[in-house]
Amino acid sequence: MNIGKVKTNSIMILRFGLALVFIANSYVAFFHPDEFVALINNELLVKFIGISDAAVAILLLLGVGLKYVSIYATLWILGVMAVIGIKEPVDFLEHFGFLSIAVFLLINYSRPN
């Protein structure tokens, strides 16, 4: 088994998975904005969320600027967790899982090769 190939493929799978999460959130922001408006009560911010999440997803899929995208995704997810809080433990665990992927990517793309 080629460890380098396994590592590369594993990282690509994590990038793809996190991109899907951001695509899903972007979809909700554009096509079901009431879910976000109820939480943050600002339609303009919901549009920004949709655009931001779509951009993060596209950059993750394309592999462009991964260090900076990983930083942004990590901070973004932390912000989401701060806004939502821990009222719903399941939501907190879900976001913590996504945060773990973002932090892993951040660590991976921040260290020198």
C-alpha positions in Angstrom: 0.0 0.0 0.0 1.3 3.4 -1.0 0.9 5.6 2.1 1.4 8.8 0.2 -1.4 7.9 -2.2 -3.7 7.0 0.6 -3.0 10.3 2.4 -3.6 12.3 -0.8 -6.8 10.5 -1.5 -8.0 10.8 2.1 -7.4 14.5 2.1 -9.3 14.9 -1.2 -12.2 13.0 0.3 -12.3 15.3 3.3 -12.1 18.3 1.0 -15.0 17.0 -1.0 -17.0 16.2 2.1 -16.6 19.6 3.6 -17.4 21.2 0.2 -20.7 19.3 0.2 -21.5 20.7 3.6 -20.9 24.3 2.3 -22.9 23.5 -0.9 -25.8 22.3 1.2 -25.7 25.5 3.4 -25.5 27.7 0.3 -28.5 25.9 -1.2 -30.5 26.5 2.0 -29.5 30.1 2.1 -30.7 30.7 -1.5 -33.7 28.4 -1.7 -35.0 28.2 1.9 -33.7 31.5 3.4 -36.4 31.5 6.0 -34.4 28.9 8.0 -31.5 31.4 8.3 -33.6 34.5 8.6 -35.3 33.0 11.6 -31.9 32.6 13.2 -30.2 35.8 12.3 -33.1 38.0 11.1 -31.1 39.7 8.3 -31.9 38.9 4.7 -28.9 40.6 3.3 -26.6 38.5 5.6 -28.4 35.4 4.4 -27.5 36.2 0.8 -23.9 36.8 1.9 -24.0 33.4 3.6 -25.2 31.8 0.4 -22.4 33.4 -1.7 -19.7 32.8 0.9 -20.6 29.1 1.3 -20.8 28.6 -2.4 -17.3 30.2 -2.9 -15.8 28.1 -0.1 -17.3 24.9 -1.7 -16.0 25.8 -5.2 -12.5 26.6 -3.9 -12.4 23.4 -1.9 -13.4 21.4 -4.9 -10.9 23.1 -7.2 -8.1 22.9 -4.6 -7.4 26.7 -5.0 -5.9 28.6 -2.0 -6.5 25.7 0.3 -4.5 27.1 3.2 -6.6 30.3 3.2 -9.9 28.5 2.4 -9.2 26.2 5.4 -8.6 29.2 7.7 -11.8 30.9 6.5 -13.8 27.7 6.8 -12.5 27.1 10.3 -13.3 30.6 11.4 -16.7 30.5 9.7 -17.7 27.3 11.4 -16.6 28.6 14.7 -18.8 31.7 14.1 -21.7 29.5 13.3 -21.2 27.5 16.5 -21.0 30.8 18.4 -24.3 32.0 16.9 -26.1 28.8 17.4 -24.6 27.9 20.7 -25.0 24.5 22.4 -28.8 24.6 22.9 -29.1 21.6 20.7 -26.4 19.1 21.4 -26.9 17.3 18.1 -26.4 20.5 16.1 -23.3 21.2 18.2 -21.8 17.8 17.6 -22.6 18.1 13.8 -20.8 21.4 13.6 -17.9 20.2 15.8 -17.5 17.3 13.3 -17.3 19.8 10.4 -15.0 22.0 12.4 -12.7 19.0 12.9 -12.4 18.5 9.2 -11.7 22.2 8.6 -9.0 22.2 11.3 -7.4 19.0 9.8 -7.3 20.7 6.4 -5.9 23.8 7.9 -3.1 21.9 9.7 -2.4 19.9 6.6 -2.2 22.9 4.2 -0.3 25.1 6.7 2.7 23.0 7.2 5.6 23.0 4.7 5.8 20.0 2.4 
